[in-house]
Amino acid sequence: MYHPSRDEFVTAAAQGNLIPVYRELCADADTPVSAYAALGGGDYSFLLESVVGGATWAAYSFVGVAPRAVITCRGGQAHATWFDVEGGGAPRTAEWP
C-alpha cells in the first residue's frame, strides 16, 4: 500500500507542497541487505538502519536508489547535482560557498 493515498497526494500537491511517497512492504523472508541488493544499488544508493548498540535487529530501515538529486558538503562548500532534468538533458549542477 502506498502512502499517502492518491487523493491525499493530489490535495497536498495542489498546495505546492513537496510530498514524500512511500510504500510499506511485507518482507518476512528478506533482510534490509537483501532488499538493497535486489534493488541493484548503483551510484549514490544507500541503506540506513536504526541498529543501536550492536543490536541484531533494526527497528526500521531506509533504502534509496536512483536519486533525483545529490547534495554533498565538504570544506564549507555545498555542491548539488540534479540528475532528473526535464527534457532528458545533461545533469545540472550548482555550488554554494
C-alpha positions as CSV (number, residue, x, y, z in Angstrom):
1,M,0.0,0.0,0.0
2,Y,1.3,3.5,-0.9
3,H,1.1,6.4,1.5
4,P,-0.3,9.0,1.1
5,S,-3.3,7.8,-1.0
6,R,-3.6,9.2,-4.5
7,D,-6.4,11.6,-3.4
8,E,-4.4,12.8,-0.4
9,F,-1.4,13.3,-2.7
10,V,-3.4,15.3,-5.2
11,T,-4.8,17.5,-2.4
12,A,-1.4,18.2,-0.9
13,A,0.3,18.7,-4.2
14,A,-2.3,21.3,-5.2
15,Q,-1.0,23.5,-2.3
16,G,2.5,23.4,-3.8
17,N,3.9,21.0,-1.2
18,L,6.7,18.5,-1.7
19,I,5.1,15.2,-0.7
20,P,7.1,12.1,0.2
21,V,5.5,9.0,-1.1
22,Y,6.4,5.6,0.4
23,R,5.2,2.0,0.2
24,E,5.0,-0.5,3.1
25,L,6.1,-4.0,2.2
26,C,5.9,-7.3,4.0
27,A,9.4,-8.7,3.8
28,D,9.3,-11.5,6.3
29,A,11.9,-13.5,4.3
30,D,14.1,-10.6,3.4
31,T,16.7,-8.6,5.3
32,P,17.4,-4.9,4.6
33,V,20.7,-6.0,3.0
34,S,18.9,-8.5,0.7
35,A,16.3,-5.9,-0.2
36,Y,19.1,-3.4,-1.0
37,A,20.9,-5.9,-3.1
38,A,17.7,-6.8,-5.0
39,L,17.2,-3.1,-5.9
40,G,20.6,-3.2,-7.6
41,G,22.5,-0.5,-5.6
42,G,24.1,1.9,-8.0
43,D,25.7,5.3,-7.7
44,Y,24.5,7.3,-4.6
45,S,22.4,4.4,-3.4
46,F,22.1,3.9,0.4
47,L,20.9,1.6,3.2
48,L,20.4,3.3,6.6
49,E,19.3,1.2,9.6
50,S,18.3,2.1,13.1
51,V,20.6,-0.5,14.8
52,V,21.9,0.8,18.1
53,G,24.5,-0.7,20.4
54,G,25.2,-3.8,18.5
55,A,21.6,-4.9,18.4
56,T,20.8,-7.8,16.0
57,W,17.5,-6.3,14.7
58,A,16.8,-2.8,13.4
59,A,13.5,-1.0,14.3
60,Y,13.4,0.5,10.8
61,S,15.5,0.7,7.6
62,F,15.6,3.2,4.7
63,V,16.7,2.1,1.3
64,G,17.3,4.6,-1.5
65,V,18.3,4.1,-5.1
66,A,18.4,6.2,-8.3
67,P,18.2,9.7,-6.6
68,R,16.8,12.6,-8.5
69,A,19.5,14.9,-6.9
70,V,22.6,14.6,-4.7
71,I,23.9,17.3,-2.4
72,T,27.4,17.0,-1.0
73,C,29.1,19.3,1.6
74,R,32.9,19.4,2.0
75,G,35.2,22.1,3.3
76,G,32.5,24.6,3.9
77,Q,31.1,24.3,0.4
78,A,27.9,22.6,-0.9
79,H,27.5,21.1,-4.3
80,A,24.2,19.9,-5.8
81,T,23.7,17.8,-8.9
82,W,20.2,17.2,-10.3
83,F,20.0,14.0,-12.4
84,D,16.3,14.0,-13.4
85,V,16.4,17.1,-15.6
86,E,13.2,17.8,-17.5
87,G,13.6,17.1,-21.2
88,G,16.3,14.5,-20.6
89,G,19.2,16.9,-20.7
90,A,22.5,16.6,-19.0
91,P,22.7,16.9,-15.2
92,R,22.6,20.4,-13.8
93,T,24.9,21.5,-11.0
94,A,25.2,24.3,-8.6
95,E,27.7,25.3,-5.9
96,W,27.5,27.5,-2.8
97,P,30.4,28.9,-0.8
